[in-house]
Amino acid sequence: MKHVFVYCFILLSALACKKNETVNDVLKPSENKDIIIDTVSISEAKTNVSILFKNNSEYVSDGFDFPVGKPNARGYYNAQKFQKNNHLGDDWNGVGGGNSDLGDPIYSIANGYISDVKNYEGGWGHVVRIIHQVDGKLFESLYAHCDSTLVTPGEFIKKGMQIATIGNCNGLYYAHLHLEIRDVVGLDIGPGYSEDTTGYVDPTEFIIKHRN
């Protein structure tokens, strides 16, 4: 199945991040804080994906879990929380530190539709993106820096199924999972850091709020 939504463009500048035990992530904060959203394309994306969930209602979300140490992130800690240093996601690291979690499983946080699996290279590495329908609204989860990916775009998936393994972008960082949750479906890959949180939500708060 081909992609069912059109990605928008975000005008951002990106810098590579140095390896760091506690602050290790996608990119350094961008000087360009503005996130530009093509509302027409986003509207089309939402319409198309909503039809998919209407025809595959068993994949509508029935609750959310954490993406590592399922279901409650046991053995992991949130090394860089949402909006710390203008971070747009959460960084999940193994409690052993360093690369102790390299190759550990990453799980889908909820039922959903796999919209993108791609090696974005640079500071992102292998990325999996999943669209979820929650109470009639669409959200997207993004899992970055994967060592390997186990799913294909166009597939539906259930909560708790393994989708990838934790990576370190070929040694650019210590191994960890960068998790984002977006309330605007179809944004470009993004900056990783920004003062402007338009289209993004706090992943941990969202998951806790939507546990079943």
N, C-alpha and C positions, 0 to 999 in steps of 0.2 A: 504493500500500500504506500502510495506516495505521501509526502507531507501534506497536511491539510490546512496549514496556515502559513501566512507570509510574514517573514521577519521584518521588523522595522529597523531604522538606522538610528544609532546613538552617536553623537559627536563627542568623542572623548580622546584624551591622550593617555598612553599607557607606558609605564616604566616597570622593568623587571624587579622582582623582590629578592633580596638576599636571604640565604638560608638562616633561619633563626628558630630557636627551640620553642619560644612562646609566641612570637609574632611572625608566623610563617604563612604567607598567603599569596593570593593571585598576583596582585600588582601593588605598587606603592600608590598612595592616594593621588588621584588625578587632579591636575590643576583646573581642568574643565569640570565644574560641578553640575552643569545643566544636563538633564536627561531629556532627550527629545523623543516624543511618541507620535507616531503616525496613527491617528485615531481611526482613519478609514480602514487601514490594513488590520488593525487590532479588532475592529468590529467584525470584519469578514472572518478573521481567524476564530473568534468566539462563536460565530454562527455555525461555521463548519464543524468545529469540535463538539459543540452542543448537540448537533445532529448525531454524531458518532455515539455519544453517551446515551442518547435517546434510544438508539438501536442496539445498544449493548449495556443495558441498565445494570447488569450484575457487576459492572466495573465502576459504578458510582461509588464514591468514598463511603466507607462504613466506620471511619475512625482513622487516627494517625498514630504511628509509633516512631521511635527514633531510628536513624539510618544505620547505626552501629550498635553492637552489644544488645541486639533486640531482646525485648521491646523497649528497654529503659536505659540504653547506653551504658550498661554495666561494663566496667573495665576501661571506660573512656572519660575524658573531661573536655569541656568547651574551652579551648585555649585562647580563642579570640572571639568574643561575643559580638553580636550584631551591634553596629555603630561604635564599637571600640576602635579608635583610630579611623573613624568613618567607614568601618567595615560593613559590607552589604550582606554578610552571611554569618554563619557560625563555623569555626574550625574545630573539628572533632579529632583529638589526638588520643592514642593509647596511653594509659597511665605509666607504661614502662618507659616512655620518652624516646627520643631519637627516632630510629626507624623500626622500633619494636612492633609497630602495627602494619608494617609494609606487607601487602598481600592479604590483609584481613578482609572479610566480606563486607560489602555495602548492600543494604537492603532498601527496597522501595518503601517509602514512609506511608504509603496508602495505595489503594486501588487506583489505577489510572491508565493513561494512554501514552506510550513512549513516542515522543515527538521528535527527538533528535539524539543521535549517538555519533560523536565526531571527535577527532583529534584536532583541537584548536591550536595546538603547539604553543610555543612561548610559555607564558606563566600559567596558562590554563591546562594544557595537556588534554588527556582524554576526558570527555564530558558526556554525561547522560542527562537528558531532560525529560520530565514526565508531567503530563497535564492531569489534573485531578478536578472532579466536579464535587463541590461541597455545598449542600443546601441550595442548589440551583446556580451557584457561582463557580467560575473556573479559576484555578490556581495552578502554578507551575513550580515544581521542585527541580533544582539543578544540583548535580553532584559532580564536583570537579577534582582534577589531579588523579584520576583513576589509573591504576597500573594496568588493569585489563577490564574489558567490558563484556558482558554476557548476554546482552539483549540487542534487538534490532528495531529501528524506527518502524512504526506502524503496528507494533504489537500492543495488546492489552496485557496488563499485569495486575497481580493481586498484592495487597499489603504483605510485607515481610518476605517477599521473594528476592533472592539475591540478584542484583543487577550488575555488579562490578566488584573490583577489589581496590583497596586503598593503595595509592601510589605516591610518588615524590617528584614527579616531573623529571625523571632521569637525573635525580640528585640535586635539582634546583632548590628543593626544600627538604626538611625532614618530613617523613611520611605523615599525611593527615588527609582528612576529607573536608573539603570546603563545601558546605551546604547552603543553598539559597532557597527561599520560597518567595515567589512573586505573585502579586494579585493582579498583574497585567500580563496576559498570555501573549507570547509572540515577540517579546523584546529581543534585541540583538544580544550577543553574549554578554556585553556590559563591561564595566570597568573593575568590578571587584570591590572598589572603594569609592565612596562619594558622600558628600554632605547631603545631597539631594536623594531622598529615599523613595521618590515617586516610583510606584510599581513594585516595591519591595516591602516585605513584612519581616518581623522578628521571627526566625524559624522556631526557636525554642518556645516562645510564648504561643505561637500558632499551634504547634504540636500538642502542648499541654492543654490548650483550650479545646482541642478537637479529639481528645482521647475518647475511646468508646467504653 
